[in-house]
Amino acid sequence: MLGQQALERSRLGAATGTAALQAELGHAEQANLDLKRVLEERDEEPAAARETNRRLTNQLNRSAS
């Protein structure tokens, strides 16, 4: 905060740069969250398929006995 005030008072224009970087960081964080959600969804699909496979194998084994 103090550094930001010093930059604003010195009129070096860094405050605008800081705001732009913060906005870019916000966009990057949102993109990261979106990608994590997509990855979690992709992980769920194979897990569901494995569970279905286990159940069908168990049913097949029971009916073969």
VMD Tcl script that builds the backbone (N, CA, C; Angstrom):
set m [mol new atoms 195]
animate dup $m
set s [atomselect $m all]
$s set {name element resname resid chain x y z} {
  {N N MET 1 A 0.831 -1.186 0.000}
  {CA C MET 1 A 0.000 0.000 0.000}
  {C C MET 1 A 0.876 1.251 0.000}
  {N N LEU 2 A 1.865 1.282 0.873}
  {CA C LEU 2 A 2.755 2.435 0.947}
  {C C LEU 2 A 3.538 2.577 -0.348}
  {N N GLY 3 A 3.995 1.461 -0.894}
  {CA C GLY 3 A 4.722 1.495 -2.154}
  {C C GLY 3 A 3.865 2.018 -3.286}
  {N N GLN 4 A 2.609 1.607 -3.280}
  {CA C GLN 4 A 1.689 2.062 -4.319}
  {C C GLN 4 A 1.479 3.575 -4.218}
  {N N GLN 5 A 1.338 4.063 -2.996}
  {CA C GLN 5 A 1.168 5.508 -2.809}
  {C C GLN 5 A 2.398 6.260 -3.287}
  {N N ALA 6 A 3.568 5.726 -2.991}
  {CA C ALA 6 A 4.806 6.383 -3.424}
  {C C ALA 6 A 4.878 6.429 -4.945}
  {N N LEU 7 A 4.478 5.340 -5.594}
  {CA C LEU 7 A 4.505 5.322 -7.057}
  {C C LEU 7 A 3.505 6.318 -7.638}
  {N N GLU 8 A 2.326 6.403 -7.024}
  {CA C GLU 8 A 1.322 7.347 -7.515}
  {C C GLU 8 A 1.811 8.787 -7.360}
  {N N ARG 9 A 2.448 9.073 -6.229}
  {CA C ARG 9 A 2.947 10.434 -5.987}
  {C C ARG 9 A 4.112 10.772 -6.910}
  {N N SER 10 A 4.897 9.786 -7.263}
  {CA C SER 10 A 6.033 10.048 -8.138}
  {C C SER 10 A 5.595 10.206 -9.589}
  {N N ARG 11 A 4.338 9.849 -9.864}
  {CA C ARG 11 A 3.746 9.966 -11.196}
  {C C ARG 11 A 4.524 9.178 -12.247}
  {N N LEU 12 A 5.008 8.014 -11.853}
  {CA C LEU 12 A 5.721 7.158 -12.791}
  {C C LEU 12 A 4.768 6.277 -13.584}
  {N N GLY 13 A 3.499 6.315 -13.233}
  {CA C GLY 13 A 2.505 5.549 -13.967}
  {C C GLY 13 A 2.412 4.093 -13.549}
  {N N ALA 14 A 3.070 3.715 -12.509}
  {CA C ALA 14 A 3.065 2.320 -12.085}
  {C C ALA 14 A 1.721 1.893 -11.509}
  {N N ALA 15 A 0.942 2.833 -10.987}
  {CA C ALA 15 A -0.353 2.467 -10.416}
  {C C ALA 15 A -1.260 1.880 -11.497}
  {N N THR 16 A -1.229 2.472 -12.681}
  {CA C THR 16 A -2.024 1.948 -13.784}
  {C C THR 16 A -1.519 0.568 -14.165}
  {N N GLY 17 A -0.214 0.398 -14.190}
  {CA C GLY 17 A 0.367 -0.896 -14.488}
  {C C GLY 17 A -0.014 -1.926 -13.451}
  {N N THR 18 A -0.050 -1.518 -12.203}
  {CA C THR 18 A -0.436 -2.413 -11.124}
  {C C THR 18 A -1.884 -2.855 -11.293}
  {N N ALA 19 A -2.750 -1.914 -11.622}
  {CA C ALA 19 A -4.164 -2.249 -11.826}
  {C C ALA 19 A -4.324 -3.217 -12.989}
  {N N ALA 20 A -3.571 -2.995 -14.056}
  {CA C ALA 20 A -3.652 -3.884 -15.214}
  {C C ALA 20 A -3.159 -5.282 -14.848}
  {N N LEU 21 A -2.070 -5.347 -14.082}
  {CA C LEU 21 A -1.545 -6.646 -13.655}
  {C C LEU 21 A -2.527 -7.369 -12.738}
  {N N GLN 22 A -3.174 -6.616 -11.862}
  {CA C GLN 22 A -4.162 -7.229 -10.971}
  {C C GLN 22 A -5.345 -7.764 -11.767}
  {N N ALA 23 A -5.768 -7.039 -12.780}
  {CA C ALA 23 A -6.871 -7.514 -13.627}
  {C C ALA 23 A -6.445 -8.766 -14.382}
  {N N GLU 24 A -5.216 -8.760 -14.904}
  {CA C GLU 24 A -4.706 -9.928 -15.618}
  {C C GLU 24 A -4.599 -11.128 -14.682}
  {N N LEU 25 A -4.160 -10.880 -13.462}
  {CA C LEU 25 A -4.077 -11.948 -12.469}
  {C C LEU 25 A -5.458 -12.515 -12.161}
  {N N GLY 26 A -6.444 -11.648 -12.050}
  {CA C GLY 26 A -7.812 -12.104 -11.810}
  {C C GLY 26 A -8.316 -12.990 -12.931}
  {N N HIS 27 A -8.017 -12.616 -14.171}
  {CA C HIS 27 A -8.422 -13.428 -15.328}
  {C C HIS 27 A -7.693 -14.771 -15.323}
  {N N ALA 28 A -6.404 -14.741 -14.990}
  {CA C ALA 28 A -5.621 -15.982 -14.955}
  {C C ALA 28 A -6.130 -16.911 -13.856}
  {N N GLU 29 A -6.477 -16.352 -12.715}
  {CA C GLU 29 A -7.016 -17.171 -11.621}
  {C C GLU 29 A -8.340 -17.813 -12.027}
  {N N GLN 30 A -9.195 -17.057 -12.706}
  {CA C GLN 30 A -10.482 -17.607 -13.153}
  {C C GLN 30 A -10.269 -18.705 -14.187}
  {N N ALA 31 A -9.335 -18.479 -15.102}
  {CA C ALA 31 A -9.028 -19.501 -16.113}
  {C C ALA 31 A -8.505 -20.767 -15.434}
  {N N ASN 32 A -7.695 -20.596 -14.408}
  {CA C ASN 32 A -7.165 -21.736 -13.660}
  {C C ASN 32 A -8.296 -22.519 -12.995}
  {N N LEU 33 A -9.228 -21.827 -12.385}
  {CA C LEU 33 A -10.371 -22.493 -11.754}
  {C C LEU 33 A -11.213 -23.236 -12.786}
  {N N ASP 34 A -11.408 -22.608 -13.949}
  {CA C ASP 34 A -12.181 -23.253 -15.012}
  {C C ASP 34 A -11.495 -24.536 -15.479}
  {N N LEU 35 A -10.178 -24.479 -15.655}
  {CA C LEU 35 A -9.439 -25.666 -16.097}
  {C C LEU 35 A -9.463 -26.768 -15.042}
  {N N LYS 36 A -9.382 -26.389 -13.771}
  {CA C LYS 36 A -9.466 -27.395 -12.706}
  {C C LYS 36 A -10.820 -28.091 -12.731}
  {N N ARG 37 A -11.886 -27.326 -12.957}
  {CA C ARG 37 A -13.224 -27.913 -13.017}
  {C C ARG 37 A -13.340 -28.889 -14.182}
  {N N VAL 38 A -12.805 -28.514 -15.337}
  {CA C VAL 38 A -12.839 -29.393 -16.509}
  {C C VAL 38 A -12.060 -30.674 -16.226}
  {N N LEU 39 A -10.905 -30.536 -15.588}
  {CA C LEU 39 A -10.089 -31.702 -15.261}
  {C C LEU 39 A -10.812 -32.627 -14.284}
  {N N GLU 40 A -11.470 -32.055 -13.284}
  {CA C GLU 40 A -12.231 -32.868 -12.330}
  {C C GLU 40 A -13.357 -33.623 -13.038}
  {N N GLU 41 A -14.033 -32.950 -13.966}
  {CA C GLU 41 A -15.117 -33.602 -14.712}
  {C C GLU 41 A -14.567 -34.754 -15.548}
  {N N ARG 42 A -13.414 -34.565 -16.145}
  {CA C ARG 42 A -12.805 -35.631 -16.955}
  {C C ARG 42 A -12.376 -36.800 -16.093}
  {N N ASP 43 A -11.945 -36.522 -14.865}
  {CA C ASP 43 A -11.555 -37.590 -13.942}
  {C C ASP 43 A -12.760 -38.392 -13.473}
  {N N GLU 44 A -13.915 -37.732 -13.379}
  {CA C GLU 44 A -15.127 -38.408 -12.912}
  {C C GLU 44 A -15.626 -39.443 -13.919}
  {N N GLU 45 A -15.492 -39.160 -15.200}
  {CA C GLU 45 A -15.998 -40.067 -16.227}
  {C C GLU 45 A -15.320 -41.436 -16.185}
  {N N PRO 46 A -13.989 -41.523 -16.163}
  {CA C PRO 46 A -13.352 -42.850 -16.075}
  {C C PRO 46 A -13.669 -43.555 -14.756}
  {N N ALA 47 A -13.781 -42.802 -13.677}
  {CA C ALA 47 A -14.104 -43.413 -12.387}
  {C C ALA 47 A -15.492 -44.047 -12.440}
  {N N ALA 48 A -16.438 -43.371 -13.058}
  {CA C ALA 48 A -17.794 -43.923 -13.193}
  {C C ALA 48 A -17.773 -45.162 -14.082}
  {N N ALA 49 A -16.986 -45.128 -15.142}
  {CA C ALA 49 A -16.893 -46.289 -16.036}
  {C C ALA 49 A -16.272 -47.478 -15.309}
  {N N ARG 50 A -15.241 -47.232 -14.494}
  {CA C ARG 50 A -14.618 -48.323 -13.724}
  {C C ARG 50 A -15.608 -48.929 -12.733}
  {N N GLU 51 A -16.381 -48.091 -12.077}
  {CA C GLU 51 A -17.370 -48.581 -11.116}
  {C C GLU 51 A -18.424 -49.438 -11.821}
  {N N THR 52 A -18.892 -48.989 -12.958}
  {CA C THR 52 A -19.860 -49.764 -13.727}
  {C C THR 52 A -19.258 -51.100 -14.146}
  {N N ASN 53 A -18.020 -51.085 -14.581}
  {CA C ASN 53 A -17.331 -52.307 -14.976}
  {C C ASN 53 A -17.230 -53.286 -13.802}
  {N N ARG 54 A -16.889 -52.773 -12.616}
  {CA C ARG 54 A -16.806 -53.633 -11.416}
  {C C ARG 54 A -18.158 -54.287 -11.113}
  {N N ARG 55 A -19.205 -53.483 -11.171}
  {CA C ARG 55 A -20.542 -54.007 -10.874}
  {C C ARG 55 A -20.958 -55.083 -11.877}
  {N N LEU 56 A -20.722 -54.828 -13.154}
  {CA C LEU 56 A -21.086 -55.802 -14.171}
  {C C LEU 56 A -20.265 -57.086 -14.037}
  {N N THR 57 A -18.989 -56.940 -13.710}
  {CA C THR 57 A -18.135 -58.114 -13.503}
  {C C THR 57 A -18.635 -58.923 -12.316}
  {N N ASN 58 A -18.997 -58.251 -11.235}
  {CA C ASN 58 A -19.535 -58.945 -10.057}
  {C C ASN 58 A -20.831 -59.676 -10.393}
  {N N GLN 59 A -21.710 -59.035 -11.149}
  {CA C GLN 59 A -22.965 -59.685 -11.552}
  {C C GLN 59 A -22.686 -60.901 -12.428}
  {N N LEU 60 A -21.754 -60.763 -13.336}
  {CA C LEU 60 A -21.404 -61.857 -14.223}
  {C C LEU 60 A -20.826 -63.030 -13.423}
  {N N ASN 61 A -19.983 -62.713 -12.458}
  {CA C ASN 61 A -19.373 -63.754 -11.636}
  {C C ASN 61 A -20.422 -64.470 -10.777}
  {N N ARG 62 A -21.391 -63.715 -10.270}
  {CA C ARG 62 A -22.447 -64.313 -9.451}
  {C C ARG 62 A -23.339 -65.249 -10.275}
  {N N SER 63 A -23.654 -64.821 -11.488}
  {CA C SER 63 A -24.537 -65.655 -12.310}
  {C C SER 63 A -23.807 -66.862 -12.879}
  {N N ALA 64 A -22.474 -66.818 -12.956}
  {CA C ALA 64 A -21.697 -67.955 -13.435}
  {C C ALA 64 A -21.510 -69.018 -12.349}
  {N N SER 65 A -21.719 -68.597 -11.099}
  {CA C SER 65 A -21.505 -69.546 -9.978}
  {C C SER 65 A -22.644 -70.499 -9.806}
}
mol reanalyze $m
mol bondsrecalc $m
mol representation Tube
mol addrep $m
